[in-house]
Amino acid sequence: MEFPPIISIFVMSQTTFFVKECPTCGRNLQVRIEYLGREMMCNHCGGDFVADDNLHAEVKDPAETIIARIDELLNNSDAPGKPR
């Protein structure tokens, strides 16, 4: 008794990422390309940023950025956060 050949098709989904530096803490984050243009939150510091590939962004003073983030968190302490 012979069996027909088994044909297997494997579809592997590949996710493509780009590296974006968090403007608040400076860590490199892997961001899915599907999220380009969306507002995101850093998993490390909770800082908000827009997922873009802008290589010519204005470099800010880290101290000013951190102080602005602290003020934002204090002012919005009752507001629900974004998912990380």
DRENDO-1510 file (C-alpha; in Angstrom, 1 decimal, always signed):
<recs>
REC; n; res; u; v; w
REC; 1; MET; +0.0; +0.0; +0.0 .
REC; 2; GLU; +1.5; +3.3; -1.1 .
REC; 3; PHE; +0.6; +6.7; +0.4 .
REC; 4; PRO; +0.6; +9.9; -1.6 .
REC; 5; PRO; +3.5; +12.3; -0.9 .
REC; 6; ILE; +2.9; +14.7; +1.9 .
REC; 7; ILE; +3.4; +18.3; +0.8 .
REC; 8; SER; +4.0; +20.7; +3.7 .
REC; 9; ILE; +3.9; +24.4; +3.3 .
REC; 10; PHE; +5.3; +26.4; +6.2 .
REC; 11; VAL; +4.5; +30.0; +6.3 .
REC; 12; MET; +6.8; +31.8; +8.6 .
REC; 13; SER; +5.8; +35.3; +9.5 .
REC; 14; GLN; +8.7; +37.6; +9.9 .
REC; 15; THR; +8.4; +40.8; +11.8 .
REC; 16; THR; +10.6; +43.7; +10.7 .
REC; 17; PHE; +11.9; +46.1; +13.3 .
REC; 18; PHE; +13.8; +49.4; +13.3 .
REC; 19; VAL; +15.8; +50.8; +16.1 .
REC; 20; LYS; +14.6; +54.0; +17.7 .
REC; 21; GLU; +16.4; +55.8; +20.5 .
REC; 22; CYS; +14.1; +56.8; +23.3 .
REC; 23; PRO; +14.2; +60.6; +23.5 .
REC; 24; THR; +13.8; +60.5; +27.3 .
REC; 25; CYS; +16.2; +57.8; +28.5 .
REC; 26; GLY; +18.3; +57.2; +25.4 .
REC; 27; ARG; +17.9; +53.5; +25.2 .
REC; 28; ASN; +17.7; +51.8; +21.9 .
REC; 29; LEU; +14.3; +50.3; +21.3 .
REC; 30; GLN; +13.2; +47.8; +18.7 .
REC; 31; VAL; +10.0; +49.1; +17.1 .
REC; 32; ARG; +7.9; +47.2; +14.6 .
REC; 33; ILE; +7.5; +48.9; +11.3 .
REC; 34; GLU; +3.8; +48.5; +11.6 .
REC; 35; TYR; +3.9; +51.1; +14.4 .
REC; 36; LEU; +5.5; +53.9; +12.2 .
REC; 37; GLY; +3.7; +57.1; +12.9 .
REC; 38; ARG; +2.0; +55.9; +16.1 .
REC; 39; GLU; +2.6; +57.3; +19.6 .
REC; 40; MET; +4.5; +54.8; +21.7 .
REC; 41; MET; +5.7; +54.5; +25.3 .
REC; 42; CYS; +9.2; +53.4; +26.2 .
REC; 43; ASN; +9.2; +50.1; +28.1 .
REC; 44; HIS; +12.1; +51.2; +30.3 .
REC; 45; CYS; +11.3; +54.8; +31.4 .
REC; 46; GLY; +7.7; +55.3; +30.3 .
REC; 47; GLY; +8.6; +58.2; +28.1 .
REC; 48; ASP; +6.3; +59.0; +25.2 .
REC; 49; PHE; +7.6; +59.2; +21.6 .
REC; 50; VAL; +6.4; +58.9; +18.1 .
REC; 51; ALA; +7.7; +55.8; +16.2 .
REC; 52; ASP; +9.4; +57.4; +13.3 .
REC; 53; ASP; +12.6; +56.9; +11.4 .
REC; 54; ASN; +13.6; +60.6; +11.6 .
REC; 55; LEU; +17.4; +60.5; +11.7 .
REC; 56; HIS; +17.7; +64.3; +11.7 .
REC; 57; ALA; +15.7; +64.9; +14.8 .
REC; 58; GLU; +16.7; +67.8; +17.0 .
REC; 59; VAL; +18.9; +66.6; +19.9 .
REC; 60; LYS; +17.6; +67.8; +23.3 .
REC; 61; ASP; +19.4; +68.2; +26.6 .
REC; 62; PRO; +18.6; +65.0; +28.5 .
REC; 63; ALA; +18.2; +66.9; +31.8 .
REC; 64; GLU; +15.5; +69.1; +30.3 .
REC; 65; THR; +13.7; +66.1; +28.8 .
REC; 66; ILE; +13.7; +64.2; +32.1 .
REC; 67; ILE; +12.5; +67.2; +34.1 .
REC; 68; ALA; +9.7; +67.8; +31.5 .
REC; 69; ARG; +8.7; +64.1; +31.8 .
REC; 70; ILE; +8.6; +64.3; +35.6 .
REC; 71; ASP; +6.4; +67.4; +35.4 .
REC; 72; GLU; +4.1; +65.6; +32.9 .
REC; 73; LEU; +3.8; +62.5; +35.2 .
REC; 74; LEU; +3.0; +64.7; +38.2 .
REC; 75; ASN; +0.4; +66.7; +36.3 .
REC; 76; ASN; -1.3; +63.5; +34.9 .
REC; 77; SER; -1.0; +61.2; +37.8 .
REC; 78; ASP; -4.7; +60.3; +37.7 .
REC; 79; ALA; -4.9; +59.8; +33.9 .
REC; 80; PRO; -4.7; +56.2; +32.6 .
REC; 81; GLY; -1.5; +55.3; +30.9 .
REC; 82; LYS; -0.8; +53.9; +27.4 .
REC; 83; PRO; +0.0; +50.3; +27.0 .
REC; 84; ARG; +3.6; +49.4; +26.8 .
</recs>
